[in-house]
Amino acid sequence: MIGTWINAATVLVGGLLGTLLGPRFPARMQETIFATLGLFTIAIGIDSALMTGNPLIVLGSLLVGALIGEAFRLEDKLERFGEWLRERLAKGEGKDGRFVEAFVTASIVFCVGPLTIQGAIEDGLLGDYTKLTIKAMLDGFAALAFAATLGAGVLASIIVIIGFQGGISLLASLGANIFTDPMIAELTGTGGVVLLAIGIRLLDLKQIRAANLLPALFVAPAAVALMDALGIAYYPL
């Protein structure tokens, strides 16, 4: 989990710098930075989504994941967790602040993407944290920009990074055959669509409940594993 700790450290540094520098930026500059983050997130989302080998698996995973997420109201629970953190970590920020929005947005952006999954697996399986180090540098700059526009809630996403990304590394360290290439491809493709939802939110085009799509990240590899167990060949389309 060395890569995950490096990642958490860069987000901490970037988030702290962004929180300190953000108030110095004029509103117009913050709006432009915010829009840039939205465009960049969409670009990364498209790149990740195209890594799927079978779009039907991604579609099915998203639909099933959305049903699960809506049934359990995951976005509401994540927001309540963010509010709980705000009350303890940012007491000076009122409920009309953007702490929760920063926490939810940063958590999803930092934990969804090809470098997150592949990097965490290589870190746990091979002890190679090169990809996570690259991701850490990117996340550090992103954390600075997010914190400058959304505030200190970005720092709370470190908890999710350690739990989610570190959890994948731990699973990978327990067995070499847990994640196959098709599972990684479909998980990455599905994650790309979730990132697109975040990008659309950042651009204020539509407030999609992106957190309710997160179960799809577990459904996608599970679907590939089920196909393998049933003897159904995985055919890239």
Secondary structure, 3 states (H helix, E strand, C coil): CHHHHHHHHHHHHHHHHHHHHHHHCCHHHHHHHHHHHHHHHHHHHHHHHCCCCCHHHHHHHHHHHHHHHHHHCHHHHHHHHHHHHHHHHCCCCCCCCCHHHHHHHHHHHHHCCHHHHHHHHHHHHHCCCHHHHHHHHHHHHHHHHHHHHHCCHHHHHHHHHHHHHHHHHHHHHHCCCCCCHHHHHHHHHHHHHHHHHHHHHHCCCCCCCHHHHCCHHHHHHHHHHHHHHCCCCCCCC
